[in-house]
Amino acid sequence: MNWQRFHPFNYLAGRIFLWFWLVLSVAVAGTMLLTENWLSQTELHRPPQHLAEPMRQISRQQPAFASQAELQRFLKRQFDGVWLLVRLSDTQVLNRGAIPPKLDPSWITELAQLQRPRLLTHRNYLLLGPALVRLGDEPVAAFQLRQKPERPWWHLAALPEELLVPFLLAVSAIASLILAFSITRPLRELSQSHLDFARGQLQSRVSHLAARQDELGAVGRGFNTMAQQIEALIENQQRLLRDVSHELRSPLTRSQLALALQQRQQDSPALQRIEQELQLLDQLLDELLTFSRLDTGQYPLDKQPLDLVELLQAILELNQLEADNKHQQLLLEAPQQALYSADQRLIGRAIENVVRNAIKYSPPDSTIRLQLQHAPQGWTLSICDQGPGVPADQLQQIFAPFFRVSQVREHHQGTGLGLAIAAQAMRQHQGAISASLTDQGGLCVRFDFR
């Protein structure tokens, strides 16, 4: 398994997400560290009158109690809640177990030295006191301990500290993800439209991206303008190619008729050469028209069930004479039957173009092997020759129209449209065609019938 595919830094969305999450996490952590002292700061101020006055009355009376339990019952009648008792003689907290873990006992002992009531705010606690009473013969300072009113659940301060940091990190992660995908989603649309346009879908546009009013929208509108102009240029080029091919048909036919009449009167090598050139020109025009119709999607497909094995046998029989002239051997490895729904004329022409190329470019006394195999999605046909092959970096370019590979192939006559027609024929049938080099350096063309 290629783990590099799952590496987040290999994707723009992953990098944006991680960087923004890191920035937000650092900001959250820094804010929490900077405010740690503020959150834990203890404030001491005068209590409201309605709280201070009962405390003063108790201190003025300084009632005496025989036991700590009796004292607690008396204090709870005054103010409900937890009461902390500090013995003034040695500043010891008598009920130390009632002190919350986050409340420093030194605050209580220091407040016991005061003569007037004060209100101490420490984290989530309120400490009111002292109220002076007597426990037996010992003077005691009493403090009422309350908790601050609980805040609603949507207040962050109401969350426990152990949940606050994960909550903030989760919120920052979600915000970073939304930001990352909001940036990369239109870019993915643009990338997909580029790929579709490169595959020949000239009507491909970016509608959602172009509707944006930001810089990405400007990029999308620029792509649509470029695609529209290129589509218009290609359509004009295809129309010109089609019209020129049609217009050349008539003078070519008249020239062939005139040449035939002249050959009846006299036969000469010059006339034979002219006939060959006219035949080559006729073949070029025919392939130009075929390629133009395929490229513009105007070729009428007539799909019918056919047997690929019978089609291959018929093609090899038609080209056997040309192979025999070069002492070449055509070998077919195929099952007894291979049913496929296709336009027999178009698929047959695509296969024959590759077979004729293999015969043309292979040396004498060589073998051309055709292998038809069943595949999970249909059939695969491989046609491998023992010719000079092509450079590895030009294997995909050989299916472009008029592309010439090397000086070796330029010595052979041809229109340069055979493989281009084969590629267009396979696209019309939702199939694929590709090329590779054999171990001996020859060319191997593969058809994927789906």
VOGU-3710 file (C-alpha; in Angstrom, 3 decimals, decimal comma):
1> mnwqrfhpfn> 0,000/0,000/0,000  1,253/3,457/-0,939  1,101/5,338/2,361  2,168/8,556/0,641  -1,401/8,885/-0,663  -2,628/9,317/2,904  -0,002/11,880/3,875  -1,902/15,122/4,604  0,895/17,359/3,290  0,421/15,813/-0,173
11> ylagriflwf> -2,919/17,633/-0,424  -3,638/21,343/-0,297  -6,668/20,758/1,930  -4,518/18,768/4,364  -1,862/21,469/4,568  -4,405/24,267/5,021  -6,230/22,270/7,690  -3,096/21,395/9,653  -1,626/24,911/9,522  -4,838/26,636/10,520
21> wlvlsvavag> -5,503/24,075/13,229  -1,969/24,562/14,540  -2,401/28,347/14,556  -5,763/28,149/16,295  -4,474/25,602/18,804  -1,477/27,800/19,641  -3,783/30,795/19,959  -6,120/28,872/22,274  -3,252/27,529/24,369  -1,599/30,938/24,552
31> tmlltenwls> -4,838/32,604/25,564  -5,403/30,029/28,281  -1,850/30,451/29,586  -2,057/34,245/29,558  -5,397/34,244/31,364  -4,498/31,502/33,819  -3,596/34,056/36,460  -6,731/36,043/35,750  -8,954/32,996/36,055  -7,326/31,952/39,305
41> qtelhrppqh> -7,068/35,515/40,694  -8,570/35,964/44,146  -10,529/39,102/44,850  -11,345/40,567/48,243  -13,914/43,305/48,652  -16,665/44,518/50,925  -19,806/42,377/50,931  -23,244/43,801/50,175  -25,122/45,270/53,114  -27,688/42,470/53,268
51> laepmrqisr> -24,863/39,941/53,707  -22,578/41,976/55,987  -25,152/43,070/58,542  -26,041/39,562/59,882  -22,318/38,851/60,230  -21,814/42,030/62,262  -24,733/41,219/64,537  -23,271/37,762/65,307  -19,849/39,323/66,022  -21,367/41,950/68,371
61> qqpafasqae> -23,243/39,299/70,344  -20,438/36,692/70,222  -22,711/33,872/71,406  -21,080/30,947/73,205  -21,679/27,293/72,322  -20,758/24,144/74,183  -20,042/21,989/71,079  -19,083/22,400/67,466  -22,285/20,680/66,314  -24,409/23,166/68,244
71> lqrflkrqfd> -22,455/26,015/66,696  -22,962/24,622/63,172  -26,715/24,318/63,724  -26,894/27,930/64,878  -24,924/29,219/61,898  -27,013/27,310/59,389  -30,103/28,951/60,790  -28,519/32,289/59,980  -27,197/31,404/56,520  -27,696/28,133/54,742
81> gvwllvrlsd> -24,547/26,514/53,376  -21,153/25,230/54,498  -19,479/26,991/57,461  -15,768/26,888/58,125  -14,543/27,436/61,702  -11,137/28,893/62,583  -9,828/28,866/66,158  -8,246/32,256/66,703  -5,794/31,179/69,381  -3,742/29,050/66,968
91> tqvlnrgaip> -5,462/29,873/63,581  -6,392/26,226/63,037  -9,348/25,288/60,873  -11,561/23,070/63,018  -13,422/21,425/60,117  -10,568/21,279/57,624  -12,242/18,476/55,673  -14,947/20,875/54,457  -12,403/23,043/52,592  -12,623/22,513/48,798
101> pkldpswite> -9,404/21,182/47,176  -8,947/24,336/45,065  -9,303/26,760/47,977  -6,062/27,673/49,735  -6,557/27,373/53,560  -4,150/30,262/54,128  -6,800/32,630/52,795  -9,169/31,529/55,558  -6,625/31,901/58,345  -5,598/35,351/57,114
111> laqlqrprll> -9,215/36,516/56,896  -9,754/35,355/60,493  -7,552/38,242/61,630  -9,954/40,827/60,246  -12,476/42,618/62,427  -15,002/43,378/59,711  -16,688/40,936/57,307  -15,214/40,642/53,829  -16,268/38,759/50,684  -13,538/36,619/49,125
121> thrnylllgp> -13,990/35,468/45,506  -11,740/32,558/44,565  -12,420/30,636/41,329  -15,956/29,279/41,719  -16,226/29,914/45,453  -17,461/32,787/47,620  -16,166/33,067/51,186  -18,023/35,455/53,550  -16,744/36,303/57,042  -15,592/36,407/59,678
131> alvrlgdepv> -18,422/36,188/62,219  -16,955/36,017/65,726  -18,437/33,424/68,155  -17,186/31,440/71,146  -16,822/27,696/71,324  -16,492/26,981/75,029  -13,846/29,426/76,222  -12,136/29,746/72,778  -12,897/32,595/70,355  -13,772/31,226/66,865
141> aafqlrqkpe> -14,099/32,944/63,484  -16,886/31,523/61,301  -16,930/31,792/57,495  -19,750/30,928/55,170  -18,643/29,081/52,005  -20,790/29,285/48,906  -20,403/28,288/45,270  -20,991/30,797/42,537  -24,241/30,300/40,630  -23,745/27,748/37,857
151> rpwwhlaalp> -23,600/29,224/34,409  -25,614/27,847/31,483  -24,081/24,999/29,528  -23,180/27,239/26,594  -20,751/29,248/28,727  -17,233/27,863/28,372  -16,461/28,696/31,976  -19,124/26,200/33,026  -17,167/23,340/31,471  -14,769/21,315/33,604
161> eellvpflla> -11,133/22,114/32,949  -10,411/18,581/31,736  -13,070/19,028/29,012  -12,383/22,649/28,101  -9,157/22,067/26,143  -10,480/19,083/24,080  -13,641/21,078/23,377  -11,695/24,089/22,127  -9,419/21,866/20,017  -12,442/20,120/18,483
171> vsaiaslila> -14,078/23,446/17,647  -10,859/24,751/16,077  -10,469/21,515/14,080  -13,997/21,789/12,688  -13,461/25,445/11,809  -10,150/24,620/10,112  -11,730/21,780/8,120  -14,547/24,017/6,908  -12,041/26,674/5,887  -9,771/24,158/4,130
181> fsitrplrel> -12,582/22,571/2,123  -14,128/25,926/1,262  -10,816/26,813/-0,425  -9,960/23,485/-2,040  -13,427/22,420/-3,211  -13,592/25,016/-6,007  -10,002/24,144/-6,907  -11,013/20,482/-7,263  -13,838/21,554/-9,560  -11,361/23,544/-11,637
191> sqshldfarg> -8,922/20,612/-11,732  -11,652/18,194/-12,850  -12,767/20,588/-15,576  -9,167/20,866/-16,795  -8,933/17,075/-17,007  -12,279/16,791/-18,806  -11,229/19,488/-21,257  -7,917/17,699/-21,866  -9,828/14,468/-22,614  -11,680/16,219/-25,405
201> qlqsrvshla> -14,838/17,370/-23,592  -14,660/20,872/-25,005  -17,983/21,881/-23,406  -16,488/21,476/-19,918  -16,981/24,612/-17,793  -16,739/25,589/-14,119  -20,170/26,992/-13,298  -20,042/27,051/-9,487  -16,528/28,467/-9,335  -17,273/31,182/-11,889
211> arqdelgavg> -20,241/32,352/-9,801  -17,978/33,350/-6,898  -17,087/37,009/-6,452  -13,564/36,494/-5,098  -10,193/35,719/-6,708  -11,133/32,065/-7,209  -14,198/33,189/-9,128  -11,967/35,287/-11,382  -9,824/32,206/-12,060  -12,951/30,202/-12,916
221> rgfntmaqqi> -14,262/32,872/-15,287  -10,839/33,049/-16,927  -10,902/29,291/-17,480  -14,390/29,472/-19,012  -13,291/32,239/-21,371  -10,192/30,291/-22,401  -12,190/27,079/-22,902  -14,811/28,895/-24,974  -12,193/30,428/-27,266  -10,305/27,140/-27,675
231> ealienqqrl> -13,558/25,323/-28,419  -14,400/27,881/-31,087  -10,920/27,589/-32,620  -11,061/23,785/-32,701  -14,563/23,809/-34,175  -13,419/26,195/-36,897  -10,399/24,015/-37,578  -12,535/20,878/-37,777  -15,038/22,612/-40,045  -12,236/23,798/-42,310
241> lrdvshelrs> -10,731/20,317/-42,414  -14,083/18,763/-43,239  -14,932/21,330/-45,901  -11,514/21,100/-47,576  -11,751/17,308/-47,622  -15,151/17,475/-49,256  -14,041/20,054/-51,790  -10,997/17,969/-52,791  -13,143/14,905/-53,467  -14,520/16,191/-56,758
251> pltrsqlala> -11,236/17,219/-58,445  -9,625/14,022/-57,161  -12,364/11,894/-58,722  -12,050/13,772/-62,024  -8,256/13,302/-61,968  -8,651/9,555/-61,388  -11,090/9,277/-64,302  -8,781/11,245/-66,592  -5,839/9,076/-65,531  -7,803/5,895/-66,227
261> lqqrqqdspa> -8,645/7,107/-69,750  -5,020/8,023/-70,380  -3,814/4,615/-69,172  -6,093/2,914/-71,717  -4,290/4,729/-74,505  -0,783/4,274/-73,151  0,823/2,818/-70,058  4,011/4,307/-68,636  5,869/4,348/-65,297  4,995/8,023/-64,893
271> lqrieqelql> 1,274/7,279/-65,110  1,648/4,460/-62,583  3,392/6,825/-60,192  0,608/9,379/-60,638  -1,950/6,645/-59,918  -0,165/5,691/-56,686  -0,064/9,315/-55,549  -3,762/9,743/-56,315  -4,578/6,595/-54,361  -2,567/7,891/-51,406
281> ldqlldellt> -4,388/11,229/-51,620  -7,740/9,420/-51,797  -6,833/7,403/-48,711  -5,778/10,578/-46,887  -9,062/12,315/-47,664  -11,037/9,293/-46,550  -9,209/9,118/-43,246  -9,462/12,878/-42,786  -13,242/12,720/-43,147  -13,486/9,729/-40,838
291> fsrldtgqyp> -11,303/11,323/-38,177  -13,184/14,631/-38,436  -16,540/12,892/-37,903  -15,182/10,919/-34,966  -13,515/13,948/-33,396  -16,702/16,030/-33,578  -18,958/13,166/-32,462  -20,806/13,132/-35,818  -19,950/9,555/-36,729  -23,191/7,504/-36,697
301> ldkqpldlve> -22,490/4,422/-34,589  -24,331/1,248/-35,533  -23,714/-1,041/-32,587  -24,535/-4,676/-33,173  -23,493/-7,889/-31,404  -20,381/-9,287/-33,089  -17,745/-11,927/-32,545  -14,313/-10,345/-32,109  -12,634/-13,622/-33,040  -14,379/-13,746/-36,434
311> llqailelnq> -13,560/-10,076/-36,987  -9,862/-10,655/-36,241  -9,719/-13,672/-38,543  -11,280/-11,663/-41,366  -8,804/-8,796/-40,868  -5,814/-11,155/-40,870  -7,079/-12,870/-44,024  -7,354/-9,517/-45,819  -3,795/-8,534/-44,852  -2,161/-11,955/-45,220
321> leadnkhqql> -0,978/-11,249/-48,766  0,902/-8,123/-47,696  2,480/-10,035/-44,800  3,468/-12,900/-47,126  5,291/-10,460/-49,390  7,608/-9,691/-46,424  7,655/-13,294/-45,209  5,958/-12,221/-41,989  3,923/-14,510/-39,782  0,596/-13,397/-38,303
331> lleapqqaly> -0,282/-15,365/-35,151  -3,665/-15,115/-33,451  -4,221/-16,385/-29,908  -7,904/-16,151/-29,030  -10,749/-18,160/-27,521  -13,318/-19,774/-29,751  -15,736/-16,901/-29,343  -15,677/-13,356/-27,942  -19,014/-11,550/-28,114  -19,029/-7,765/-28,017
341> sadqrligra> -21,498/-5,040/-28,960  -19,897/-2,501/-31,303  -19,919/-0,836/-34,698  -18,228/-3,588/-36,681  -17,043/-1,305/-39,463  -15,460/1,237/-37,094  -13,875/-1,292/-34,706  -12,657/-3,349/-37,647  -11,031/-0,291/-39,183  -9,341/0,572/-35,860
351> ienvvrnaik> -7,874/-2,933/-35,496  -6,864/-3,104/-39,151  -5,013/0,223/-38,919  -2,866/-1,191/-36,110  -2,310/-4,501/-37,937  -1,277/-2,713/-41,137  1,122/-0,516/-39,160  2,636/-3,605/-37,564  3,128/-5,205/-41,010  4,524/-1,978/-42,461
361> ysppdstirl> 7,092/-1,267/-39,752  8,147/-4,816/-38,876  11,184/-6,226/-40,672  10,945/-9,221/-43,031  10,837/-12,724/-41,517  9,335/-11,365/-38,297  6,297/-12,372/-36,272  3,259/-10,232/-35,449  1,318/-11,624/-32,505  -2,328/-10,883/-31,768
371> qlqhapqgwt> -3,642/-12,019/-28,375  -7,303/-11,705/-27,352  -8,107/-12,361/-23,686  -11,105/-12,075/-21,430  -10,879/-9,279/-18,832  -13,021/-8,446/-15,783  -14,729/-5,603/-17,669  -14,744/-7,057/-21,153  -11,958/-8,095/-23,568  -8,371/-7,038/-24,186
381> lsicdqgpgv> -6,565/-7,310/-27,515  -2,789/-6,941/-27,768  -1,047/-6,511/-31,147  2,727/-6,753/-30,788  5,283/-6,413/-33,579  9,053/-6,720/-33,850  9,602/-3,350/-35,452  11,853/-0,476/-34,367  9,414/0,628/-31,661  9,078/4,217/-30,495
391> padqlqqifa> 10,805/6,276/-27,808  9,280/5,597/-24,406  8,445/9,275/-23,835  6,362/9,366/-27,049  4,158/6,329/-26,460  1,069/8,431/-25,726  1,713/10,912/-28,554  1,486/8,322/-31,318  -2,317/8,461/-31,068  -2,355/12,160/-31,990
401> pffrvsqvre> -3,237/12,985/-35,618  -0,298/13,506/-38,033  2,260/12,722/-35,330  5,483/11,246/-36,750  7,589/9,278/-34,324  11,044/8,860/-35,774  13,129/9,003/-38,917  12,680/5,249/-39,355  8,920/5,618/-39,635  9,161/8,731/-41,792
411> hhqgtglgla> 10,646/6,598/-44,555  7,299/4,796/-44,866  4,357/6,368/-46,598  1,267/6,950/-44,481  -1,367/9,476/-43,564  -0,498/9,696/-39,870  -4,163/9,207/-38,968  -4,427/5,441/-38,511  -3,717/5,335/-34,785  -5,658/8,571/-34,224
421> iaaqamrqhq> -8,740/6,982/-35,806  -8,218/3,858/-33,693  -8,053/5,973/-30,530  -11,205/7,898/-31,437  -13,022/4,673/-32,298  -12,221/3,226/-28,878  -13,406/6,413/-27,153  -16,684/6,216/-29,072  -17,140/2,705/-27,610  -16,133/3,797/-24,052
431> gaisasltdq> -13,011/1,691/-24,402  -9,329/2,555/-24,239  -6,176/2,122/-26,290  -2,585/2,280/-25,088  0,911/1,476/-26,292  3,968/-0,093/-24,694  7,314/-1,538/-25,714  8,058/-5,249/-25,844  11,141/-6,806/-24,313  12,718/-6,886/-27,783
441> gglcvrfdfr> 11,947/-3,196/-28,374  8,941/-3,629/-30,659  5,635/-1,834/-30,273  2,667/-3,411/-28,516  -0,754/-1,760/-28,883  -3,484/-2,800/-26,464  -7,241/-2,423/-26,977  -9,505/-2,504/-23,910  -13,050/-3,372/-24,954  -15,489/-2,555/-22,111
//
